[in-house]
Amino acid sequence: MATEFLERCEVIEESYEFLLAYAGQGLPSDEGGQVRNFLQRAAEALTGLAESCRQAIRKSDLEPSEQYEDFCSMLERDVRDSLAVIHVVLAQASISSQLVDNLNASSHLRALLTDLFLIGEILRTPAKSMVTSTDQE
């Protein structure tokens, strides 16, 4: 089963939910807060995520494999871009709610989350996702 991959997704989604709440607080800095911890946890979960997805897809015997490999390649790019955005935020001496609001609005992060929602649903219901090439015509 795709347990490890789905656990990584949960960490990323939980972090994003925290970031949404943090952005709405109007805080000028993260002094004494948990925002860095959530960003670091998300970054850790993202590291190796595409390979974890590939393994989950292989273990679930999802076909056609070419389409899933294309998806994993796209996921890899979205992970790389999201990590770059998260790392630039973590590099700041102070992380304000406004900065996190801008992070949340990042198209890179939103694309990644959409990828995770999509493949997570597929991996949770693998029988529905198995389609032969004749079914697609």
N, C-alpha and C positions, 0 to 999 in steps of 0.2 A: 504494500500500500504506500501511499504518498505521504506518510506521517511526517517525516522530517521537513519536507517541502511545505506542507500545510502549517506546521508549527512555525516555520520562518515567516510565512504569510501572516499568521496571527500576531506575531511580534511587530511586524511592520504596520499592520492595520491598527493595533493598539497604540502604537507610537503616533500614528497619524491622528487618531482620535484625541490623544492628549494634546498634540500640537494645535488642533482646531480649538480646543478649549483654552489653551494658553494664549493663542492669538486674540481671543476675545476679551482678555483681561486688561488690556491696555497698560501692561507693565513696561517701565522704561529699561529694565534689565532683568537678568535671570539670577540675580544675587540670592543665594540660598534656595533656589528653586530646583526642580527636577528636569527641566527642559534638556539640559546637556545629557543627562542619563538616558532619556528617551531617544534623543538623536543618536547617541552612541550605540544603543541597543538596536536601533533600526539599521545603522551602518553595518553592524556585525551580522545581522540577519541577511542583509543584502549581499555581503561578501560570500561568493560561491553559490548564490541563489540560482543562476541559470543552469549550472551543472546539477544542482539538486533537482531542478525541474526536469532536466533531461533524464535523470535517474528515475524519477517518479513516473515519467511517461513510459520509459522502457519497462519498468516493473508492472505497469498497468496494461501493457501490451496495446497501447493506443495506435491506431492506424488511420490513415496512411502516414507512415513515418516521415515522409518528405515535408508534409505540411507542418508537422509538429517540430521538426528541426528548424524550419523557417521561423516558426513562432519563437523557439528558444533563442535563435540568433537575434531576433528583434528584442526579446526580453533582455538579452545580454547588453545590448546597446542602451536600453532604457535604464537598466541597473547602473551601468557605468555613468550615465548622465545624472541620474538621481544621486549617486554617491558623490559626484563632483559638487552638486548643489549643497548637499548635507555637509560635506567637509568644509566648504567655504563658510557656511554658517557657524560650524563648530570652531573655526579659526578666529572668530570674533571674540574680543575681550568681554563683550557684553551682548547678550541676546535678548533683544526687546520683543514685545508682543508684535510690534509692527514688522520686524524682521521675519518672524515666524509666519506672520500672515502672508508676506511676500513669498516665503518658501512654500507654504501651502498652495499658493496660486500658481506655482511653477508648473509649466506644461510638462516638464520632465517627470516630476513627481506624480502628476495626475495620470500621465500615460502609464507609468509603472503600476499604479494602483489599479487601473482598468485592466492591465495585463493580468495582474494577480487575481482579480475578481473573476475574470474570464476563465483562466486555466484552473483556478481553484474549483469552480463549479464543474468543469469538465472532469477533473480528477475525483471529485466527490460522487459523480454519477457516470462512471466510465461506460456502462452499457449503452447509454444514450449517445455517446460521442463516436462510437464505432460505426463508420459508414464506409462502404466499399466504393470504388471509383464508379461503378455502374449506378449506385444509388444517387450520385451527384449529378448525373446527366439528365 
